[in-house]
Amino acid sequence: MEKREQDLLYKIEVGSENIVVPDSLKPENMKKKLEQCAWEERRRKRRRQWKFVGAAAACIVLVAGITVYQNRTRMVKSDSAVINSADSSDGVVAKSVEKCSVNKGNQENQKYYAKSYKEIRKYIEASEKEETAKGSTKEQQSCADATGDYSNTNVRQEGVDEADVAKTDGRYLYVLEDGGDYVSIVDTKTNMKKISEIKAPKDETIEEFYLTEKNKKVVMICSNSSDDDYVEDVTKSSLISKQTEGTRVVTYDVQDKKHPKKAGEVSQNGEYELSRISDGYLYIFSNYWVAEKWKKKHPSTYIPYVDGDLMKAKDIYLPEGTKGCMYEIVSSINLKQPDKIADSKAIFSEGGDAYVSNKNIYYYEEEWTGNGKQEKTLLRKLSYKKGKLAVVAQKTFKGYLNDSFSIDEYDGYLRMVVTRGKTNAVYVLDQKLKLTGKITNLAKDERVYSARFLGDTGYFVTYKETDPLFSVDLSNPKNPKILGRLKIPGFSNYLHFYGEDKLLGIGMNVDKKGDVTDGVKLSIFDISDKKNVKEEHKYTLKDVYSTDVEWDYKAALIDVGKNIIGFPAGGENRQMYYLFSYTEEKGFQCNMKEKIYGSDALSTRGIYIKDRLYVIHGNVLKAYSLKTYKKVDDCLL
């Protein structure tokens, strides 16, 4: 540990010696309060990646500067723990949908769905009983490429668009303002000038938005919240649940940029989770938590609404187990008909994440067995085509996925890189999620930090003291093979293909002992020989301890044709925006390093239009020349 870090810790220790702890904050009283708030804690809002505020970012910078995240604690349910290392079973797929005891006897897809609201109530009741039982032991547990003349949002899956807080059509910038009340339209033709704005619905916040160039529309994802569990609807003589946030999709026609015109809107229960656009449809996901005081005789208190109608039992997808307290609602909207829902399904679960390929949706959630002995992941697959959603299969496998880049669909097969206890594994599943091939016991005592797939080859990084970059041959789904492994200091949190036979890594550099980080590290790997991958060049940003790209891949501006690599990063002083270029002869060249100004409510984005780079941070827009890298214009919204 460096002397300045020791001094900082000493000051904190001395400064806290005389602090008197109020009675309300003493352990025994805090325990009681936590138990009283158990249900509310489960329903706690999960902040989206782009909403990291300054305080959280500062904490990340401080912690990263002191020590490496080699033993990062995972946020888990109260009975969670790492898989028992003594478990040597190779049972990769623990249980298939065909063996689902909850709906035993049903045929094909019908066995995945609820047969009635009564069946759904059993899941909710089981979840409540388990939550009550856990309360007594709570003190022992953890709290839990762009091409052409302008850039596009950096997305997870090619061909599947994603929403963001800033977009461009090649002339105009569309920017979500601080506070989420407006999407501003800025003309960049001469000097940057705001020409119009689109306002959020009353009492709602714009989370992010799409710009559909073909239809010349802005599609805003909005949210609202209520503190009430439910209210009585006199006109329908029923109870209407209001306990969770609501998600609304509002579409505006922007052919006339100065006078945007509303084209339609739809809504559904639940907190906005994520969304994707594919095949002309918007697919939107929201989390709906069952109200604490739900009523058996009033389905409206435990069944979600989609565009004003209560979901039918046959559209609710049950898990393998016997409990659940949350729905992941998935709805599709035809972009040409933005005023109605095309289809909806709900996945009954306890919370998870999703990867959307060009044909299917994979929803995965981590689970823990009794007494926290073994970690596993429940995976559900839904197909989509022209807005029609259908359940395909579900499976459970041991281990967990680092993020959506660790799971990838190609040529009808699903490939996954998972951390399983103290080792890691590669799994290959077929269209019905049946295991076809695997590699186990990889990189003992390490965990997966990043992954990327290209065709029939996969690359992934594990880390403890050095950074092994693995390359794996997936051409034979029945027999995947490790081709090579490269060990270098540091680790890559994010991988991105950078032209032919080049792989870019963005992460952290560490000292020789592998204990302390000394800056953000850029690496270019030569992957022309998959059996002998080499680190061709590297560059370390000294005293810079975090990048937004670590948790938000949309923060990366990467374009091989333009030869630009841009991202925001934080160090000892403040957030900066960096712009690099790369050549085999010179390696990385830092062409721009500019301070980022504005509120920390929204993440920073870099967008280029022709020979200008626009750095956008909330209401502050700055323009730079891509020839001189000097500021040429700015705009305050």
Secondary structure as GFF3:
##gff-version 3
##sequence-region A 1 637
A	DSSP	alpha_helix	3	15	.	.	.	ID=ss1
A	DSSP	three_ten_helix	23	25	.	.	.	ID=ss2
A	DSSP	alpha_helix	27	36	.	.	.	ID=ss3
A	DSSP	alpha_helix	38	42	.	.	.	ID=ss4
A	DSSP	three_ten_helix	49	51	.	.	.	ID=ss5
A	DSSP	alpha_helix	54	66	.	.	.	ID=ss6
A	DSSP	beta_strand	93	96	.	.	.	ID=ss7
A	DSSP	three_ten_helix	97	99	.	.	.	ID=ss8
A	DSSP	three_ten_helix	101	103	.	.	.	ID=ss9
A	DSSP	three_ten_helix	108	112	.	.	.	ID=ss10
A	DSSP	alpha_helix	117	134	.	.	.	ID=ss11
A	DSSP	three_ten_helix	135	140	.	.	.	ID=ss12
A	DSSP	beta_strand	166	168	.	.	.	ID=ss13
A	DSSP	beta_strand	172	176	.	.	.	ID=ss14
A	DSSP	three_ten_helix	178	180	.	.	.	ID=ss15
A	DSSP	beta_strand	182	187	.	.	.	ID=ss16
A	DSSP	beta_strand	193	199	.	.	.	ID=ss17
A	DSSP	beta_strand	205	212	.	.	.	ID=ss18
A	DSSP	beta_strand	217	224	.	.	.	ID=ss19
A	DSSP	beta_strand	230	233	.	.	.	ID=ss20
A	DSSP	beta_strand	238	241	.	.	.	ID=ss21
A	DSSP	beta_strand	246	253	.	.	.	ID=ss22
A	DSSP	beta_strand	261	269	.	.	.	ID=ss23
A	DSSP	beta_strand	271	278	.	.	.	ID=ss24
A	DSSP	beta_strand	281	289	.	.	.	ID=ss25
A	DSSP	three_ten_helix	299	301	.	.	.	ID=ss26
A	DSSP	beta_strand	305	306	.	.	.	ID=ss27
A	DSSP	beta_strand	309	310	.	.	.	ID=ss28
A	DSSP	three_ten_helix	313	315	.	.	.	ID=ss29
A	DSSP	beta_strand	316	317	.	.	.	ID=ss30
A	DSSP	beta_strand	326	334	.	.	.	ID=ss31
A	DSSP	beta_strand	343	349	.	.	.	ID=ss32
A	DSSP	beta_strand	353	356	.	.	.	ID=ss33
A	DSSP	beta_strand	360	368	.	.	.	ID=ss34
A	DSSP	three_ten_helix	370	372	.	.	.	ID=ss35
A	DSSP	beta_strand	375	385	.	.	.	ID=ss36
A	DSSP	beta_strand	388	398	.	.	.	ID=ss37
A	DSSP	beta_strand	400	401	.	.	.	ID=ss38
A	DSSP	three_ten_helix	404	406	.	.	.	ID=ss39
A	DSSP	beta_strand	407	410	.	.	.	ID=ss40
A	DSSP	beta_strand	413	420	.	.	.	ID=ss41
A	DSSP	beta_strand	423	429	.	.	.	ID=ss42
A	DSSP	beta_strand	435	442	.	.	.	ID=ss43
A	DSSP	beta_strand	447	454	.	.	.	ID=ss44
A	DSSP	beta_strand	457	463	.	.	.	ID=ss45
A	DSSP	beta_strand	466	473	.	.	.	ID=ss46
A	DSSP	beta_strand	481	489	.	.	.	ID=ss47
A	DSSP	beta_strand	491	497	.	.	.	ID=ss48
A	DSSP	beta_strand	502	510	.	.	.	ID=ss49
A	DSSP	beta_strand	517	526	.	.	.	ID=ss50
A	DSSP	beta_strand	534	542	.	.	.	ID=ss51
A	DSSP	beta_strand	544	547	.	.	.	ID=ss52
A	DSSP	three_ten_helix	548	550	.	.	.	ID=ss53
A	DSSP	three_ten_helix	553	555	.	.	.	ID=ss54
A	DSSP	beta_strand	557	559	.	.	.	ID=ss55
A	DSSP	beta_strand	564	571	.	.	.	ID=ss56
A	DSSP	beta_strand	575	583	.	.	.	ID=ss57
A	DSSP	beta_strand	587	595	.	.	.	ID=ss58
A	DSSP	beta_strand	605	609	.	.	.	ID=ss59
A	DSSP	beta_strand	612	617	.	.	.	ID=ss60
A	DSSP	beta_strand	620	625	.	.	.	ID=ss61
A	DSSP	beta_strand	631	636	.	.	.	ID=ss62
###
